[in-house]
Amino acid sequence: MDVNLLRIAVTLVSLAIFIGIVRWAWADRRQADFADAAFLPLEADGDGARGDGVGSRR
């Protein structure tokens, strides 16, 4: 097996994995989960956080 053939195979497998991850992330059933996760940093979690995105410094 030629080293260039191995490089081509690895590149194609990597491309297929990348396309699979992109399709998974942009799937319609995942949009609601990502929309909810986008607001997580903005929500107060009740452990002393101010809720305005600014942490307290001492």
N, CA, C and O atoms as a Maestro MAE file, in Angstrom:
{
 s_m_m2io_version
 :::
 2.0.0
}

f_m_ct {
 s_m_title
 :::
 protein
 m_atom[232] {
  # First column is atom index #
  i_m_mmod_type
  r_m_x_coord
  r_m_y_coord
  r_m_z_coord
  i_m_residue_number
  s_m_chain_name
  s_m_pdb_residue_name
  s_m_pdb_atom_name
  i_m_atomic_number
  :::
  1 25 0.852 -1.172 0.000 1 A "MET " " N  " 7
  2 3 0.000 0.000 0.000 1 A "MET " " CA " 6
  3 2 0.898 1.235 0.000 1 A "MET " " C  " 6
  4 15 1.805 1.366 0.822 1 A "MET " " O  " 8
  5 25 0.632 2.106 -0.912 2 A "ASP " " N  " 7
  6 3 1.368 3.357 -1.046 2 A "ASP " " CA " 6
  7 2 0.967 4.311 0.084 2 A "ASP " " C  " 6
  8 15 -0.182 4.312 0.527 2 A "ASP " " O  " 8
  9 25 1.919 5.115 0.539 3 A "VAL " " N  " 7
  10 3 1.640 6.047 1.632 3 A "VAL " " CA " 6
  11 2 0.619 7.105 1.198 3 A "VAL " " C  " 6
  12 15 -0.166 7.573 2.023 3 A "VAL " " O  " 8
  13 25 0.620 7.482 -0.067 4 A "ASN " " N  " 7
  14 3 -0.351 8.458 -0.547 4 A "ASN " " CA " 6
  15 2 -1.774 7.895 -0.537 4 A "ASN " " C  " 6
  16 15 -2.728 8.627 -0.274 4 A "ASN " " O  " 8
  17 25 -1.916 6.622 -0.818 5 A "LEU " " N  " 7
  18 3 -3.222 5.980 -0.754 5 A "LEU " " CA " 6
  19 2 -3.741 5.965 0.687 5 A "LEU " " C  " 6
  20 15 -4.933 6.158 0.928 5 A "LEU " " O  " 8
  21 25 -2.844 5.736 1.631 6 A "LEU " " N  " 7
  22 3 -3.214 5.769 3.043 6 A "LEU " " CA " 6
  23 2 -3.633 7.187 3.450 6 A "LEU " " C  " 6
  24 15 -4.604 7.352 4.188 6 A "LEU " " O  " 8
  25 25 -2.923 8.192 2.986 7 A "ARG " " N  " 7
  26 3 -3.276 9.587 3.288 7 A "ARG " " CA " 6
  27 2 -4.646 9.943 2.708 7 A "ARG " " C  " 6
  28 15 -5.437 10.630 3.355 7 A "ARG " " O  " 8
  29 25 -4.920 9.481 1.508 8 A "ILE " " N  " 7
  30 3 -6.223 9.740 0.885 8 A "ILE " " CA " 6
  31 2 -7.324 9.070 1.701 8 A "ILE " " C  " 6
  32 15 -8.371 9.669 1.947 8 A "ILE " " O  " 8
  33 25 -7.089 7.841 2.117 9 A "ALA " " N  " 7
  34 3 -8.096 7.114 2.896 9 A "ALA " " CA " 6
  35 2 -8.371 7.814 4.221 9 A "ALA " " C  " 6
  36 15 -9.528 7.955 4.615 9 A "ALA " " O  " 8
  37 25 -7.328 8.250 4.909 10 A "VAL " " N  " 7
  38 3 -7.502 8.951 6.177 10 A "VAL " " CA " 6
  39 2 -8.241 10.271 5.964 10 A "VAL " " C  " 6
  40 15 -9.090 10.638 6.776 10 A "VAL " " O  " 8
  41 25 -7.932 10.982 4.890 11 A "THR " " N  " 7
  42 3 -8.610 12.243 4.592 11 A "THR " " CA " 6
  43 2 -10.088 12.017 4.316 11 A "THR " " C  " 6
  44 15 -10.930 12.773 4.801 11 A "THR " " O  " 8
  45 25 -10.413 10.991 3.546 12 A "LEU " " N  " 7
  46 3 -11.810 10.708 3.237 12 A "LEU " " CA " 6
  47 2 -12.598 10.266 4.474 12 A "LEU " " C  " 6
  48 15 -13.755 10.649 4.648 12 A "LEU " " O  " 8
  49 25 -11.975 9.469 5.318 13 A "VAL " " N  " 7
  50 3 -12.639 9.047 6.551 13 A "VAL " " CA " 6
  51 2 -12.860 10.254 7.462 13 A "VAL " " C  " 6
  52 15 -13.928 10.389 8.060 13 A "VAL " " O  " 8
  53 25 -11.872 11.121 7.571 14 A "SER " " N  " 7
  54 3 -12.013 12.329 8.390 14 A "SER " " CA " 6
  55 2 -13.105 13.234 7.848 14 A "SER " " C  " 6
  56 15 -13.872 13.800 8.626 14 A "SER " " O  " 8
  57 25 -13.194 13.383 6.543 15 A "LEU " " N  " 7
  58 3 -14.233 14.193 5.927 15 A "LEU " " CA " 6
  59 2 -15.616 13.603 6.202 15 A "LEU " " C  " 6
  60 15 -16.562 14.335 6.492 15 A "LEU " " O  " 8
  61 25 -15.726 12.289 6.111 16 A "ALA " " N  " 7
  62 3 -17.010 11.639 6.379 16 A "ALA " " CA " 6
  63 2 -17.424 11.828 7.834 16 A "ALA " " C  " 6
  64 15 -18.601 12.059 8.114 16 A "ALA " " O  " 8
  65 25 -16.490 11.736 8.752 17 A "ILE " " N  " 7
  66 3 -16.798 11.961 10.169 17 A "ILE " " CA " 6
  67 2 -17.217 13.402 10.397 17 A "ILE " " C  " 6
  68 15 -18.174 13.659 11.127 17 A "ILE " " O  " 8
  69 25 -16.515 14.347 9.784 18 A "PHE " " N  " 7
  70 3 -16.853 15.755 9.924 18 A "PHE " " CA " 6
  71 2 -18.260 16.039 9.398 18 A "PHE " " C  " 6
  72 15 -19.038 16.734 10.051 18 A "PHE " " O  " 8
  73 25 -18.582 15.512 8.239 19 A "ILE " " N  " 7
  74 3 -19.915 15.720 7.662 19 A "ILE " " CA " 6
  75 2 -20.978 15.079 8.553 19 A "ILE " " C  " 6
  76 15 -22.065 15.633 8.712 19 A "ILE " " O  " 8
  77 25 -20.680 13.935 9.127 20 A "GLY " " N  " 7
  78 3 -21.615 13.293 10.040 20 A "GLY " " CA " 6
  79 2 -21.871 14.136 11.283 20 A "GLY " " C  " 6
  80 15 -23.014 14.246 11.727 20 A "GLY " " O  " 8
  81 25 -20.837 14.726 11.846 21 A "ILE " " N  " 7
  82 3 -20.998 15.582 13.022 21 A "ILE " " CA " 6
  83 2 -21.801 16.826 12.673 21 A "ILE " " C  " 6
  84 15 -22.660 17.241 13.451 21 A "ILE " " O  " 8
  85 25 -21.539 17.424 11.524 22 A "VAL " " N  " 7
  86 3 -22.284 18.610 11.111 22 A "VAL " " CA " 6
  87 2 -23.757 18.274 10.904 22 A "VAL " " C  " 6
  88 15 -24.624 19.039 11.326 22 A "VAL " " O  " 8
  89 25 -24.055 17.156 10.268 23 A "ARG " " N  " 7
  90 3 -25.446 16.755 10.060 23 A "ARG " " CA " 6
  91 2 -26.146 16.472 11.385 23 A "ARG " " C  " 6
  92 15 -27.321 16.800 11.552 23 A "ARG " " O  " 8
  93 25 -25.420 15.860 12.333 24 A "TRP " " N  " 7
  94 3 -25.997 15.586 13.645 24 A "TRP " " CA " 6
  95 2 -26.315 16.896 14.375 24 A "TRP " " C  " 6
  96 15 -27.378 17.035 14.979 24 A "TRP " " O  " 8
  97 25 -25.384 17.852 14.313 25 A "ALA " " N  " 7
  98 3 -25.572 19.112 15.031 25 A "ALA " " CA " 6
  99 2 -26.692 19.952 14.431 25 A "ALA " " C  " 6
  100 15 -27.385 20.655 15.166 25 A "ALA " " O  " 8
  101 25 -26.885 19.897 13.128 26 A "TRP " " N  " 7
  102 3 -27.895 20.722 12.470 26 A "TRP " " CA " 6
  103 2 -29.207 19.981 12.237 26 A "TRP " " C  " 6
  104 15 -30.078 20.484 11.526 26 A "TRP " " O  " 8
  105 25 -29.364 18.790 12.826 27 A "ALA " " N  " 7
  106 3 -30.607 18.040 12.679 27 A "ALA " " CA " 6
  107 2 -31.744 18.794 13.356 27 A "ALA " " C  " 6
  108 15 -31.543 19.449 14.379 27 A "ALA " " O  " 8
  109 25 -32.930 18.699 12.784 28 A "ASP " " N  " 7
  110 3 -34.091 19.418 13.316 28 A "ASP " " CA " 6
  111 2 -34.412 19.017 14.749 28 A "ASP " " C  " 6
  112 15 -34.823 19.861 15.545 28 A "ASP " " O  " 8
  113 25 -34.232 17.756 15.090 29 A "ARG " " N  " 7
  114 3 -34.578 17.318 16.443 29 A "ARG " " CA " 6
  115 2 -33.572 17.809 17.479 29 A "ARG " " C  " 6
  116 15 -33.866 17.751 18.673 29 A "ARG " " O  " 8
  117 25 -32.388 18.295 17.069 30 A "ARG " " N  " 7
  118 3 -31.394 18.809 18.004 30 A "ARG " " CA " 6
  119 2 -31.505 20.315 18.210 30 A "ARG " " C  " 6
  120 15 -30.915 20.845 19.152 30 A "ARG " " O  " 8
  121 25 -32.235 21.010 17.367 31 A "GLN " " N  " 7
  122 3 -32.306 22.470 17.434 31 A "GLN " " CA " 6
  123 2 -32.863 22.957 18.764 31 A "GLN " " C  " 6
  124 15 -32.357 23.932 19.319 31 A "GLN " " O  " 8
  125 25 -33.885 22.306 19.281 32 A "ALA " " N  " 7
  126 3 -34.479 22.728 20.554 32 A "ALA " " CA " 6
  127 2 -33.480 22.552 21.703 32 A "ALA " " C  " 6
  128 15 -33.404 23.399 22.594 32 A "ALA " " O  " 8
  129 25 -32.721 21.465 21.684 33 A "ASP " " N  " 7
  130 3 -31.727 21.244 22.732 33 A "ASP " " CA " 6
  131 2 -30.646 22.319 22.705 33 A "ASP " " C  " 6
  132 15 -30.243 22.825 23.752 33 A "ASP " " O  " 8
  133 25 -30.178 22.665 21.513 34 A "PHE " " N  " 7
  134 3 -29.133 23.678 21.401 34 A "PHE " " CA " 6
  135 2 -29.673 25.068 21.714 34 A "PHE " " C  " 6
  136 15 -28.940 25.907 22.237 34 A "PHE " " O  " 8
  137 25 -30.936 25.326 21.405 35 A "ALA " " N  " 7
  138 3 -31.529 26.620 21.742 35 A "ALA " " CA " 6
  139 2 -31.621 26.770 23.259 35 A "ALA " " C  " 6
  140 15 -31.358 27.848 23.791 35 A "ALA " " O  " 8
  141 25 -31.990 25.706 23.952 36 A "ASP " " N  " 7
  142 3 -32.023 25.742 25.410 36 A "ASP " " CA " 6
  143 2 -30.623 25.901 25.996 36 A "ASP " " C  " 6
  144 15 -30.434 26.656 26.950 36 A "ASP " " O  " 8
  145 25 -29.658 25.209 25.443 37 A "ALA " " N  " 7
  146 3 -28.289 25.274 25.948 37 A "ALA " " CA " 6
  147 2 -27.657 26.637 25.706 37 A "ALA " " C  " 6
  148 15 -26.750 27.033 26.438 37 A "ALA " " O  " 8
  149 25 -28.117 27.356 24.698 38 A "ALA " " N  " 7
  150 3 -27.555 28.668 24.399 38 A "ALA " " CA " 6
  151 2 -27.831 29.670 25.509 38 A "ALA " " C  " 6
  152 15 -27.071 30.622 25.684 38 A "ALA " " O  " 8
  153 25 -28.910 29.469 26.262 39 A "PHE " " N  " 7
  154 3 -29.269 30.402 27.326 39 A "PHE " " CA " 6
  155 2 -28.758 29.976 28.701 39 A "PHE " " C  " 6
  156 15 -28.974 30.700 29.673 39 A "PHE " " O  " 8
  157 25 -28.101 28.850 28.814 40 A "LEU " " N  " 7
  158 3 -27.612 28.381 30.104 40 A "LEU " " CA " 6
  159 2 -26.661 29.373 30.793 40 A "LEU " " C  " 6
  160 15 -26.788 29.562 32.003 40 A "LEU " " O  " 8
  161 25 -25.726 30.008 30.095 41 A "PRO " " N  " 7
  162 3 -24.841 30.957 30.787 41 A "PRO " " CA " 6
  163 2 -25.571 32.182 31.321 41 A "PRO " " C  " 6
  164 15 -25.054 32.864 32.205 41 A "PRO " " O  " 8
  165 25 -26.750 32.473 30.810 42 A "LEU " " N  " 7
  166 3 -27.472 33.660 31.214 42 A "LEU " " CA " 6
  167 2 -28.412 33.418 32.389 42 A "LEU " " C  " 6
  168 15 -28.917 34.372 32.981 42 A "LEU " " O  " 8
  169 25 -28.650 32.172 32.728 43 A "GLU " " N  " 7
  170 3 -29.579 31.845 33.795 43 A "GLU " " CA " 6
  171 2 -28.852 31.816 35.140 43 A "GLU " " C  " 6
  172 15 -27.713 31.356 35.230 43 A "GLU " " O  " 8
  173 25 -29.517 32.307 36.173 44 A "ALA " " N  " 7
  174 3 -28.975 32.233 37.525 44 A "ALA " " CA " 6
  175 2 -29.176 30.813 38.036 44 A "ALA " " C  " 6
  176 15 -30.239 30.222 37.849 44 A "ALA " " O  " 8
  177 25 -28.153 30.274 38.680 45 A "ASP " " N  " 7
  178 3 -28.257 28.902 39.152 45 A "ASP " " CA " 6
  179 2 -28.498 28.818 40.656 45 A "ASP " " C  " 6
  180 15 -28.556 27.712 41.195 45 A "ASP " " O  " 8
  181 25 -28.642 29.943 41.351 46 A "GLY " " N  " 7
  182 3 -29.021 29.924 42.749 46 A "GLY " " CA " 6
  183 2 -27.886 29.723 43.728 46 A "GLY " " C  " 6
  184 15 -28.144 29.624 44.928 46 A "GLY " " O  " 8
  185 25 -26.650 29.658 43.284 47 A "ASP " " N  " 7
  186 3 -25.542 29.468 44.224 47 A "ASP " " CA " 6
  187 2 -24.754 30.764 44.428 47 A "ASP " " C  " 6
  188 15 -23.528 30.739 44.544 47 A "ASP " " O  " 8
  189 25 -25.450 31.873 44.471 48 A "GLY " " N  " 7
  190 3 -24.789 33.139 44.719 48 A "GLY " " CA " 6
  191 2 -24.476 33.916 43.464 48 A "GLY " " C  " 6
  192 15 -23.900 35.002 43.535 48 A "GLY " " O  " 8
  193 25 -24.842 33.385 42.324 49 A "ALA " " N  " 7
  194 3 -24.600 34.103 41.082 49 A "ALA " " CA " 6
  195 2 -25.520 35.313 41.002 49 A "ALA " " C  " 6
  196 15 -26.677 35.257 41.417 49 A "ALA " " O  " 8
  197 25 -25.001 36.384 40.472 50 A "ARG " " N  " 7
  198 3 -25.785 37.608 40.393 50 A "ARG " " CA " 6
  199 2 -26.835 37.546 39.304 50 A "ARG " " C  " 6
  200 15 -27.837 38.258 39.377 50 A "ARG " " O  " 8
  201 25 -26.633 36.719 38.302 51 A "GLY " " N  " 7
  202 3 -27.619 36.580 37.247 51 A "GLY " " CA " 6
  203 2 -27.441 37.547 36.104 51 A "GLY " " C  " 6
  204 15 -28.185 37.496 35.126 51 A "GLY " " O  " 8
  205 25 -26.451 38.441 36.214 52 A "ASP " " N  " 7
  206 3 -26.244 39.399 35.120 52 A "ASP " " CA " 6
  207 2 -25.013 39.061 34.299 52 A "ASP " " C  " 6
  208 15 -24.569 39.871 33.485 52 A "ASP " " O  " 8
  209 25 -24.457 37.879 34.503 53 A "GLY " " N  " 7
  210 3 -23.320 37.439 33.706 53 A "GLY " " CA " 6
  211 2 -21.983 37.913 34.247 53 A "GLY " " C  " 6
  212 15 -20.942 37.597 33.670 53 A "GLY " " O  " 8
  213 25 -21.987 38.668 35.345 54 A "VAL " " N  " 7
  214 3 -20.751 39.180 35.913 54 A "VAL " " CA " 6
  215 2 -20.468 38.431 37.211 54 A "VAL " " C  " 6
  216 15 -21.297 38.433 38.121 54 A "VAL " " O  " 8
  217 25 -19.344 37.813 37.301 55 A "GLY " " N  " 7
  218 3 -19.002 37.095 38.524 55 A "GLY " " CA " 6
  219 2 -18.523 38.051 39.602 55 A "GLY " " C  " 6
  220 15 -18.050 39.147 39.303 55 A "GLY " " O  " 8
  221 25 -18.645 37.637 40.848 56 A "SER " " N  " 7
  222 3 -18.197 38.491 41.947 56 A "SER " " CA " 6
  223 2 -16.718 38.259 42.196 56 A "SER " " C  " 6
  224 15 -16.238 37.126 42.159 56 A "SER " " O  " 8
  225 25 -16.014 39.328 42.447 57 A "ARG " " N  " 7
  226 3 -14.579 39.244 42.747 57 A "ARG " " CA " 6
  227 2 -14.356 39.674 44.177 57 A "ARG " " C  " 6
  228 15 -14.988 40.609 44.668 57 A "ARG " " O  " 8
  229 25 -13.461 38.991 44.832 58 A "ARG " " N  " 7
  230 3 -13.154 39.340 46.215 58 A "ARG " " CA " 6
  231 2 -11.739 39.820 46.333 58 A "ARG " " C  " 6
  232 15 -11.293 40.162 47.428 58 A "ARG " " O  " 8
  :::
 }
 m_bond[231] {
  # First column is bond index #
  i_m_from
  i_m_to
  i_m_order
  :::
  1 1 2 1
  2 2 3 1
  3 3 4 2
  4 3 5 1
  5 5 6 1
  6 6 7 1
  7 7 8 2
  8 7 9 1
  9 9 10 1
  10 10 11 1
  11 11 12 2
  12 11 13 1
  13 13 14 1
  14 14 15 1
  15 15 16 2
  16 15 17 1
  17 17 18 1
  18 18 19 1
  19 19 20 2
  20 19 21 1
  21 21 22 1
  22 22 23 1
  23 23 24 2
  24 23 25 1
  25 25 26 1
  26 26 27 1
  27 27 28 2
  28 27 29 1
  29 29 30 1
  30 30 31 1
  31 31 32 2
  32 31 33 1
  33 33 34 1
  34 34 35 1
  35 35 36 2
  36 35 37 1
  37 37 38 1
  38 38 39 1
  39 39 40 2
  40 39 41 1
  41 41 42 1
  42 42 43 1
  43 43 44 2
  44 43 45 1
  45 45 46 1
  46 46 47 1
  47 47 48 2
  48 47 49 1
  49 49 50 1
  50 50 51 1
  51 51 52 2
  52 51 53 1
  53 53 54 1
  54 54 55 1
  55 55 56 2
  56 55 57 1
  57 57 58 1
  58 58 59 1
  59 59 60 2
  60 59 61 1
  61 61 62 1
  62 62 63 1
  63 63 64 2
  64 63 65 1
  65 65 66 1
  66 66 67 1
  67 67 68 2
  68 67 69 1
  69 69 70 1
  70 70 71 1
  71 71 72 2
  72 71 73 1
  73 73 74 1
  74 74 75 1
  75 75 76 2
  76 75 77 1
  77 77 78 1
  78 78 79 1
  79 79 80 2
  80 79 81 1
  81 81 82 1
  82 82 83 1
  83 83 84 2
  84 83 85 1
  85 85 86 1
  86 86 87 1
  87 87 88 2
  88 87 89 1
  89 89 90 1
  90 90 91 1
  91 91 92 2
  92 91 93 1
  93 93 94 1
  94 94 95 1
  95 95 96 2
  96 95 97 1
  97 97 98 1
  98 98 99 1
  99 99 100 2
  100 99 101 1
  101 101 102 1
  102 102 103 1
  103 103 104 2
  104 103 105 1
  105 105 106 1
  106 106 107 1
  107 107 108 2
  108 107 109 1
  109 109 110 1
  110 110 111 1
  111 111 112 2
  112 111 113 1
  113 113 114 1
  114 114 115 1
  115 115 116 2
  116 115 117 1
  117 117 118 1
  118 118 119 1
  119 119 120 2
  120 119 121 1
  121 121 122 1
  122 122 123 1
  123 123 124 2
  124 123 125 1
  125 125 126 1
  126 126 127 1
  127 127 128 2
  128 127 129 1
  129 129 130 1
  130 130 131 1
  131 131 132 2
  132 131 133 1
  133 133 134 1
  134 134 135 1
  135 135 136 2
  136 135 137 1
  137 137 138 1
  138 138 139 1
  139 139 140 2
  140 139 141 1
  141 141 142 1
  142 142 143 1
  143 143 144 2
  144 143 145 1
  145 145 146 1
  146 146 147 1
  147 147 148 2
  148 147 149 1
  149 149 150 1
  150 150 151 1
  151 151 152 2
  152 151 153 1
  153 153 154 1
  154 154 155 1
  155 155 156 2
  156 155 157 1
  157 157 158 1
  158 158 159 1
  159 159 160 2
  160 159 161 1
  161 161 162 1
  162 162 163 1
  163 163 164 2
  164 163 165 1
  165 165 166 1
  166 166 167 1
  167 167 168 2
  168 167 169 1
  169 169 170 1
  170 170 171 1
  171 171 172 2
  172 171 173 1
  173 173 174 1
  174 174 175 1
  175 175 176 2
  176 175 177 1
  177 177 178 1
  178 178 179 1
  179 179 180 2
  180 179 181 1
  181 181 182 1
  182 182 183 1
  183 183 184 2
  184 183 185 1
  185 185 186 1
  186 186 187 1
  187 187 188 2
  188 187 189 1
  189 189 190 1
  190 190 191 1
  191 191 192 2
  192 191 193 1
  193 193 194 1
  194 194 195 1
  195 195 196 2
  196 195 197 1
  197 197 198 1
  198 198 199 1
  199 199 200 2
  200 199 201 1
  201 201 202 1
  202 202 203 1
  203 203 204 2
  204 203 205 1
  205 205 206 1
  206 206 207 1
  207 207 208 2
  208 207 209 1
  209 209 210 1
  210 210 211 1
  211 211 212 2
  212 211 213 1
  213 213 214 1
  214 214 215 1
  215 215 216 2
  216 215 217 1
  217 217 218 1
  218 218 219 1
  219 219 220 2
  220 219 221 1
  221 221 222 1
  222 222 223 1
  223 223 224 2
  224 223 225 1
  225 225 226 1
  226 226 227 1
  227 227 228 2
  228 227 229 1
  229 229 230 1
  230 230 231 1
  231 231 232 2
  :::
 }
}
